[in-house]
Amino acid sequence: MKIKINENYRSVGKSYLFSEIASRVAKFTAAHPEARIIRLGIGDVTLPLTPAVTSAMSAAVAEMAEKSTFRGYAPEFGYDFLLEAIKRRYARFGVALGTSEIFVSDGAKSDVGNITELFGDNTVLIPDPVYPVYLDSNLMAGRRVEFLPATEENGFLPMPDGLRGEGEGYIIYICSPNNPTGAVYDREMLAAWVDFANRTGSLIIFDAAYEAYISDGCPHSIYEIEGARGCAVEICSLSKDAGFTGTRCSWTVVPAELTAGGMSLCEMWGRRQATKFNGVPYVVQRGAEAALSDRGREECLGLVKYYMENASKLASVLRERGVTFTGGVSSPYIWLKCTGTDSSWEFFDRLLTEANIVGTPGAGFGKCGEGYFRLTAFGSHEATDEAAARLRTFF
Ligand SMILES: *Cc1c(COP(=O)(O)O)cnc(C)c1O
């Protein structure tokens, strides 16, 4: 063909992490068909949707089967019943939002990737390591990216200290609790970021996908911090707490105060969504409403509790063995320092060979991930017990 392509895709490269893991595991199991592999690498939930959610979805399916209650296109930004449920959820954190500031979507991943369309040629600050979508979507858009190193020295929680920031604003990504490190920003730290963003005219994109895992008093929403409405967009999802990874429902909050270049970001995002997105299915939105109800919330916290029991089993083995790690407290992820090697892929191979456990090499989440390794708590209690026993021998 003679068409011109988006040259930026050359700099994104192949997404190689999970295919490389799959190929190494396949090679190992071919050579050792008797090995019972335990997968602690997945970033996907395993428990089913809860009864409140499935019964609401069943009722919605029945409505769709009747001429009198059938629904076609959903309102572009979400049904009122769901916007109100999300608004009530924020009210529990003491955060007041208008429903016109909430945009229901089919996933935090889509919104994280799509929101880059709203911005011009800014410098983008991205934590390293972090969820790879932030970097890749900005590379696809041809943006200048600078990394915020998350290291043992800063407790895996980079702060704005030392950032220049004079003249122009940054686009700043914050993921708290973080994937993959499990590190969580406390109130003072988030206040420092909000203060920095307001002083420099920067925008924070706050990814709260693991909000429900927070158990230690850290903020669940960036809007718990004074001044955040003037500098932050928040993206949240039902994937990791309500088990919606395959059902798909999330939302993005864009406060009315956010303006740049004389334009309202809230109006811009609305325009973008109305043009390129046609809404989340009615059945799914009814399920999401149920997940956010009092009963649904209780059930979802039961799912979170189940996963967090896994996290604490894994964490206690690491503690007992003197392995350096973070996470596993307000996060389903454990981020450990590789032992016996500085290479997270070498560690991957050794853990696979000696303990038949699959995890995720830290190098896959950014340069600063090298030398680290992610374990997840999304497995069953039985598999995690077995993994914990094997890890006790391994370390
Ligand atoms: C899983 C995950 C998401 C994706 O959420 P979806 O709503 O399923 O698209 C977003 N951000 C982070 C940090 C995640 O780990």
The ligand as an SDF file (V2000), in Angstrom:
LIG
                    3D

 15 15  0  0  0  0  0  0  0  0999 V2000
   -6.5400   -3.4730   35.3770 C   0  0  0  0  0  0  0  0  0  0  0  0
   -6.1860   -2.0540   35.3230 C   0  0  0  0  0  0  0  0  0  0  0  0
   -6.9460   -1.1590   34.6000 C   0  0  0  0  0  0  0  0  0  0  0  0
   -7.9390   -1.6530   33.5740 C   0  0  0  0  0  0  0  0  0  0  0  0
   -9.1870   -1.6090   33.9320 O   0  0  0  0  0  0  0  0  0  0  0  0
  -10.3590   -1.9730   32.9360 P   0  0  0  0  0  0  0  0  0  0  0  0
  -11.4790   -1.1950   33.4730 O   0  0  0  0  0  0  0  0  0  0  0  0
  -10.5410   -3.4650   33.0250 O   0  0  0  0  0  0  0  0  0  0  0  0
   -9.9930   -1.5740   31.5300 O   0  0  0  0  0  0  0  0  0  0  0  0
   -6.6560    0.2010   34.6790 C   0  0  0  0  0  0  0  0  0  0  0  0
   -5.6120    0.6320   35.4070 N   0  0  0  0  0  0  0  0  0  0  0  0
   -4.8230   -0.2220   36.0760 C   0  0  0  0  0  0  0  0  0  0  0  0
   -3.6890    0.3090   36.8420 C   0  0  0  0  0  0  0  0  0  0  0  0
   -5.0780   -1.5840   36.0510 C   0  0  0  0  0  0  0  0  0  0  0  0
   -4.2730   -2.4330   36.6820 O   0  0  0  0  0  0  0  0  0  0  0  0
  1  2  1  0
  2  3  1  0
  2 14  2  0
  3  4  1  0
  3 10  2  0
  4  5  1  0
  5  6  1  0
  6  7  2  0
  6  8  1  0
  6  9  1  0
 10 11  1  0
 11 12  2  0
 12 13  1  0
 12 14  1  0
 14 15  1  0
M  END
$$$$
